[in-house]
């Protein structure tokens, strides 16, 4: 009896939710609150706690489940279509599942690199919402043969590179939200440097991938699928708007020295724009990108 890929996505849904709860408990633990309030720890340090260790372990386990789900979905899709698709990114369900895998997987590297768990609740919360929507009756989960326009390696490169870039933007967004919350609570600026740095590094890493996947590979796929590189389709237009916002952020950060609040608000606006480009355009605006 073969194992269905949806089983592993269901397990990752549970894993992300429990990890989310553990990250919240870690954030409210007395030792973390006291340490951050006193700001006596080094820039890249975060006081470990039992809940924090459990949260990291659960997130890693959920990422493993998601990885298995992605691999099995790839095999299922290739078997049904008779064409090998390297990654399952052909419809809403698959892109949600892939996105929910990429965000926490990349976040774990930042957690290890900066020794900080404060972003975990936001990251696992986003991952949980995405995979929960994918696993709900709202989104069809059937494996169906691909239409000719989707049987393209340029499509795989277009979607996967774009989503990995947006996953890094998600990490930057999480750091930005924590920074804004700490500013609201009156946290000293010296304690916010690591969140500002994480936001910048995540965008700096994600922007080239987003540009390559969204603009370069997307244009090549559009030429192969529709006979034109650019047609001002709603999704293309909103993706370009998102690209400009992140480009302005990087320019403002490097050239004008923007940090903290001004830079963070650009990250928040940019991320909300990318989410609208994905969900809002699909459900509110009609276009050539609506493949279900």
Residue, then its C-alpha position, 0 to 999 in steps of 0.5 A: x500500500x503506497x503512502x499518500x503525500x498528503x499524509x506527510x503534509x497533515x503531519x507537518x501541519x500538526x508539527x508547525x502548530x505545536x512548534x508555534x505554541x512552543x515558540x510562544x511559550x519560549x518567548x514568554x519564559x521569564x529568562x528570555x524576558x529578563x535577558x532581553x529587557x536587560x540587553x546584556x547578551x551579545x548581538x547574536x545570542x538568545x537565552x535557551x529554554x526548554x520550550x525553545x529547544x522543543x520548538x526548534x526540534x518540532x520545526x525541524x521534524x515538521x520540515x522533514x515531514x514537508x520534505x517527504x511530502x514534496x518528494x512524494x508529490x513530485x513522484x505522484x505528479x510525474x506518474x500521472x502526467x507522464x512527464x517528470x516535474x522536478x518540484x510540485x509547483x503546478x497549482x495552488x495546493x502544491x505551491x502552498x505546500x512548497x512555500x510552507x516547507x521553504x519558509x521554516x527550512x530557511x528560517x532554521x538556518x537564521x536561528x542557528x546563525x544568529x542564535x535567536x528564537x524570537x522569530x520562530x512564532x511568526x515563522x511557524x505561524x505563517x507556515x501553519x496557516x499556509x499548509x492548513x489552507x492547503x490541507x483544507x477542503x478549500x483547495x483541491x488536492x487531487x493529482x491531475x495531468x498537467x496542461x501543456x503550458x505547465x509541462x515546462x522546466x522554465x515553469x519549475x524554475x520560475x515558481x521555485x526560485x520565486x517562492x524561495x525568494x519570497x520565503x526569505x522575504x517571510x523571514x525578513x517580515x517576521x524579523x520586522x514584526x518583532x522589531x515593530x513590536x519591541x519598538x512599541x514596547x519601548x525596547x532600547x534601540x541597541x537590542x533591535x540591531x539583530x532583528x534589523x540585520x536579519x531583515x536586511x540579510x534575508x532580503x539581500x539573499x531573497x531579492x536576487x532569487x525573486x528577481x531571477x525567478x519572477x522576472x527572468x525565468x518567468x519571462x522565458x516561460x511566458x514566451x514558451x507558453x503564451x508567445x510573449x515575454x511580458x504582457x502586463x498580466x495582473x500577476x506580472x504587474x503586481x510582481x513588478x510592484x513588489x520587486x520595486x518595493x524591495x529594490x527601493x528598500x535595498x537602495x535605501x538601506x545601502x545608499x541612504x542608510x535607512x535602518x529600523x523603523x523606516x526600513x522595516x515599514x518598507x519590508x512589511x509593505x513589500x511582503x503584503x504586496x507579494x502576498x496579494x500578488x499570490x492570493x489576491x490576484x488569483x482570487x480577485x483578478x482574472x489573468x493567464x496565471x489562473x491555473x487553479 
